[in-house]
Amino acid sequence: MTRNKLYSLLLIACFAGYGYLYYNIDNLSNETFRVCIIKNVTGYACPSCGATRAVSLLLEGKITASLLLNPFGIVIAIIMTVFPVWVLTDVILKKDSFFKAYKKSEIILKKPWLASVLILLVLLNWIWNIYKNV
């Protein structure tokens, strides 16, 4: 993937996420509209179910409640805060520090032991979501 393509995709994804969060900030108690295809089809929560509500709780300063609802919310909030600033800084300063960090992290994440640990964490979060009936 090229630098410009990566930066464009990340910025589009982050701004779409901001829009989705803004739209849902007042509608989080409304359970009639669900975007999650897995939950709509199977009735069971996916690993990311509740992440929007977790980010919303985080914005309210309820860190513990956010972690208990879905720990991925913290990760998503960090990504949505840091990545756009970093990417825009790279674009303005005509650098590629984010792209280089992305390439290095891609190599690191391909290590089987680390990939196994991350997959296990996702599965544990999925079990946690199903147990809580998110």
C-alpha positions as CSV (number, residue, x, y, z in Angstrom):
1,M,0.0,0.0,0.0
2,T,1.3,3.4,-0.9
3,R,1.7,6.2,1.7
4,N,-1.0,8.4,0.1
5,K,-3.5,5.5,-0.1
6,L,-2.9,4.5,3.6
7,Y,-3.2,8.1,4.8
8,S,-6.4,8.7,2.8
9,L,-8.0,5.4,4.0
10,L,-7.1,6.2,7.6
11,L,-8.4,9.8,7.5
12,I,-11.7,8.7,5.8
13,A,-12.1,5.9,8.4
14,C,-11.5,8.2,11.3
15,F,-13.8,10.9,10.0
16,A,-16.5,8.3,9.3
17,G,-16.0,7.1,12.9
18,Y,-16.4,10.6,14.2
19,G,-19.6,11.0,12.2
20,Y,-20.9,7.7,13.4
21,L,-20.0,8.5,17.0
22,Y,-21.6,11.9,16.8
23,Y,-24.8,10.4,15.3
24,N,-25.0,7.8,18.0
25,I,-24.0,9.9,21.0
26,D,-27.7,10.7,21.7
27,N,-29.1,7.5,20.3
28,L,-26.9,5.0,22.3
29,S,-29.9,3.8,24.3
30,N,-31.8,3.1,21.1
31,E,-31.4,-0.7,20.6
32,T,-33.7,-0.8,17.5
33,F,-30.9,0.2,15.1
34,R,-27.9,-2.1,15.1
35,V,-25.1,-1.8,12.6
36,C,-23.4,-5.1,13.6
37,I,-24.1,-7.7,10.9
38,I,-23.0,-10.6,13.1
39,K,-25.5,-9.6,15.9
40,N,-28.3,-9.0,13.4
41,V,-27.8,-12.4,11.7
42,T,-26.9,-14.6,14.7
43,G,-28.2,-12.7,17.7
44,Y,-24.8,-13.0,19.4
45,A,-22.4,-10.1,20.0
46,C,-19.2,-9.8,18.0
47,P,-15.9,-8.8,19.5
48,S,-16.5,-5.1,18.7
49,C,-20.1,-4.9,19.9
50,G,-20.4,-2.2,22.4
51,A,-17.3,-0.3,21.2
52,T,-19.2,2.8,20.3
53,R,-20.9,2.9,23.7
54,A,-17.4,2.3,25.3
55,V,-16.0,5.3,23.5
56,S,-19.0,7.3,24.5
57,L,-18.4,6.3,28.2
58,L,-14.8,7.2,27.8
59,L,-15.7,10.7,26.6
60,E,-17.8,11.1,29.7
61,G,-14.8,10.2,31.8
62,K,-16.2,6.8,32.9
63,I,-13.0,4.8,32.2
64,T,-13.8,1.7,34.3
65,A,-17.3,1.5,32.8
66,S,-15.8,1.8,29.3
67,L,-13.3,-1.0,30.0
68,L,-16.0,-3.3,31.4
69,L,-18.3,-2.7,28.5
70,N,-15.6,-3.3,25.8
71,P,-11.9,-2.8,26.1
72,F,-11.6,-2.2,22.4
73,G,-13.3,1.1,23.0
74,I,-10.1,2.4,24.6
75,V,-8.0,1.2,21.7
76,I,-10.4,2.8,19.2
77,A,-10.4,6.1,21.1
78,I,-6.6,6.2,21.1
79,I,-6.5,5.4,17.4
80,M,-9.1,8.0,16.5
81,T,-7.2,10.6,18.5
82,V,-3.6,9.9,17.6
83,F,-3.7,8.6,14.0
84,P,-5.4,11.6,12.3
85,V,-3.1,14.1,14.1
86,W,0.0,12.1,13.2
87,V,-1.1,11.6,9.6
88,L,-2.0,15.3,9.1
89,T,1.3,16.3,10.7
90,D,3.1,14.1,8.2
91,V,1.1,15.6,5.3
92,I,1.7,19.2,6.3
93,L,5.4,18.6,7.0
94,K,5.8,16.4,4.0
95,K,7.2,13.5,6.0
96,D,6.4,9.8,6.2
97,S,7.0,8.9,9.9
98,F,3.5,7.3,10.3
99,F,4.0,5.3,7.1
100,K,7.4,4.0,8.4
101,A,5.9,3.2,11.8
102,Y,3.0,1.4,10.0
103,K,5.5,-0.7,8.0
104,K,7.5,-1.6,11.1
105,S,4.4,-2.6,13.0
106,E,3.2,-4.7,10.1
107,I,6.4,-6.7,10.3
108,I,6.1,-7.1,14.1
109,L,2.5,-8.2,14.0
110,K,3.3,-10.9,11.5
111,K,5.3,-12.8,14.2
112,P,3.3,-16.0,15.0
113,W,3.6,-15.7,18.8
114,L,2.4,-12.1,18.8
115,A,-0.4,-12.8,16.3
116,S,-1.5,-15.8,18.5
117,V,-1.6,-13.6,21.6
118,L,-3.7,-10.9,19.8
119,I,-6.1,-13.5,18.4
120,L,-6.5,-14.9,21.9
121,L,-7.3,-11.5,23.3
122,V,-9.9,-10.9,20.5
123,L,-11.5,-14.3,21.3
124,L,-11.5,-13.6,25.0
125,N,-13.2,-10.2,24.4
126,W,-15.7,-12.0,22.2
127,I,-16.5,-14.5,24.9
128,W,-16.8,-11.6,27.4
129,N,-19.3,-9.8,25.1
130,I,-21.4,-12.9,24.6
131,Y,-21.3,-13.6,28.4
132,K,-22.5,-10.0,29.1
133,N,-25.1,-10.2,26.3
134,V,-23.9,-6.8,24.9
